[in-house]
Amino acid sequence: MKLILSTVFTVLVFGALAYGQLTPQMSKAERDIRAALNSTADGWNNGDLPKYLAFYTKDATEMLSTGPKGGVEAIEDTMKRGFWKAGRPEQTLRYEHVLVRMLGKDGAVVTGQYVLTGAGKPDRTGWFTTAWIKTKDGWRMMHDHS
């Protein structure tokens, strides 16, 4: 029984690591940042805007065609006027090609590709760069250029 449980645990852990693009060789900071990023996709896919926004700092900025705009309230407003017009996004979100580059122990730059799929619409993809800082509440995005 112990061997079976150990085998099941190993399969689940390594399956989860592979699915979430996490590997045992990654630092704890990188694993935490990736988990936070994936949590934003979970919030998006569940129509939970507060969960989607939870990993932004209060004074986070986003890059718009007009330049950077500040504050998580501004990011929330952008989402409500765009993807969340009907109260939730129509398409599901996932991230691919994610690369976390640590900038010391309290900062990181994350690049990757977002992919929006479903709802009978063509997939929409784009590249992103986010800047992260370690706060007392864990890793948070301070800038989003998507």
C-alpha positions as CSV (number, residue, x, y, z in Angstrom):
1,M,0.0,0.0,0.0
2,K,2.8,2.4,0.9
3,L,4.5,1.7,-2.4
4,I,1.3,2.4,-4.3
5,L,0.7,5.7,-2.5
6,S,4.3,6.7,-3.1
7,T,4.0,5.9,-6.8
8,V,0.7,7.7,-7.2
9,F,2.1,10.8,-5.3
10,T,5.2,10.8,-7.6
11,V,3.0,10.6,-10.8
12,L,0.8,13.4,-9.6
13,V,3.6,15.6,-8.6
14,F,5.6,15.2,-11.7
15,G,2.5,15.3,-13.9
16,A,1.6,18.6,-12.2
17,L,5.1,19.9,-12.7
18,A,5.1,19.1,-16.4
19,Y,1.5,20.4,-16.9
20,G,2.3,23.7,-15.2
21,Q,5.7,24.0,-16.9
22,L,7.3,23.7,-13.4
23,T,10.4,21.6,-12.9
24,P,12.2,20.5,-9.7
25,Q,15.3,22.4,-10.9
26,M,13.5,25.8,-10.8
27,S,14.0,28.1,-7.8
28,K,11.2,28.5,-5.3
29,A,10.9,32.1,-6.5
30,E,10.4,31.0,-10.1
31,R,7.9,28.3,-9.1
32,D,6.0,30.9,-7.0
33,I,5.9,33.4,-9.9
34,R,4.7,30.8,-12.4
35,A,2.0,29.7,-9.9
36,A,0.8,33.3,-9.5
37,L,0.8,33.8,-13.2
38,N,-1.2,30.6,-13.7
39,S,-3.6,31.9,-11.0
40,T,-4.4,34.9,-13.1
41,A,-5.4,32.5,-16.0
42,D,-7.6,30.6,-13.5
43,G,-9.3,33.8,-12.5
44,W,-9.9,34.7,-16.1
45,N,-11.2,31.3,-17.0
46,N,-13.6,31.3,-14.1
47,G,-14.9,34.8,-14.8
48,D,-13.4,36.0,-11.5
49,L,-12.0,39.4,-12.2
50,P,-10.8,40.0,-8.6
51,K,-8.8,36.8,-8.8
52,Y,-7.4,37.8,-12.1
53,L,-6.3,41.2,-10.7
54,A,-5.1,39.8,-7.3
55,F,-1.4,39.4,-8.4
56,Y,-1.0,43.1,-9.5
57,T,0.4,45.6,-7.1
58,K,-2.0,48.5,-6.2
59,D,0.2,50.9,-8.3
60,A,0.8,48.5,-11.2
61,T,1.0,49.9,-14.7
62,E,-0.1,48.5,-18.0
63,M,1.2,49.4,-21.4
64,L,-1.4,50.8,-23.7
65,S,-1.1,52.2,-27.3
66,T,-1.0,55.6,-25.7
67,G,1.8,54.7,-23.2
68,P,1.8,53.4,-19.7
69,K,-1.3,53.8,-17.5
70,G,-1.1,53.4,-13.7
71,G,-3.0,51.7,-10.9
72,V,-4.8,48.4,-10.7
73,E,-8.1,50.3,-11.0
74,A,-7.0,51.4,-14.5
75,I,-6.2,47.8,-15.4
76,E,-9.5,46.7,-14.1
77,D,-11.2,49.4,-16.1
78,T,-9.3,48.3,-19.3
79,M,-10.5,44.7,-18.7
80,K,-14.1,45.8,-18.1
81,R,-14.2,47.9,-21.3
82,G,-12.6,45.1,-23.3
83,F,-12.6,41.4,-22.6
84,W,-15.1,41.6,-19.6
85,K,-17.9,43.6,-21.3
86,A,-20.4,40.8,-20.7
87,G,-19.2,40.3,-17.1
88,R,-16.7,37.7,-18.1
89,P,-14.4,36.9,-21.0
90,E,-15.8,34.7,-23.8
91,Q,-12.5,32.9,-24.5
92,T,-10.3,30.9,-22.2
93,L,-6.7,32.0,-21.4
94,R,-3.5,30.1,-21.1
95,Y,0.1,31.0,-21.2
96,E,2.9,29.4,-23.3
97,H,6.6,29.8,-23.7
98,V,6.9,31.4,-20.2
99,L,10.4,32.4,-19.2
100,V,11.1,33.8,-15.8
101,R,14.4,35.8,-15.5
102,M,15.3,36.6,-11.9
103,L,16.6,40.1,-11.2
104,G,18.2,39.5,-7.8
105,K,16.1,37.9,-5.0
106,D,13.2,40.4,-5.1
107,G,12.6,41.1,-8.8
108,A,11.9,39.2,-12.0
109,V,11.0,39.8,-15.6
110,V,8.6,37.3,-17.1
111,T,8.0,36.9,-20.9
112,G,5.7,34.6,-22.7
113,Q,2.8,34.2,-25.0
114,Y,-0.9,34.4,-24.0
115,V,-3.4,32.3,-26.0
116,L,-7.1,33.0,-26.0
117,T,-9.3,30.2,-27.4
118,G,-12.8,29.0,-27.8
119,A,-16.3,30.6,-28.0
120,G,-16.4,29.8,-31.7
121,K,-13.9,32.6,-32.4
122,P,-10.4,32.4,-34.0
123,D,-7.6,32.0,-31.4
124,R,-6.0,35.2,-30.4
125,T,-2.3,35.2,-29.3
126,G,0.2,37.7,-28.4
127,W,3.5,38.1,-26.5
128,F,3.8,39.7,-23.1
129,T,6.4,41.0,-20.7
130,T,5.6,41.5,-17.0
131,A,7.8,42.9,-14.2
132,W,7.4,41.2,-10.8
133,I,8.5,42.2,-7.3
134,K,8.5,40.2,-4.1
135,T,6.1,41.8,-1.5
136,K,5.1,40.9,2.0
137,D,2.1,39.2,0.3
138,G,4.3,37.2,-2.2
139,W,5.2,37.9,-5.8
140,R,3.1,40.6,-7.6
141,M,3.2,42.2,-11.0
142,M,4.2,45.8,-11.1
143,H,4.0,46.2,-14.8
144,D,2.2,44.4,-17.6
145,H,3.1,44.9,-21.3
146,S,0.7,42.7,-23.2
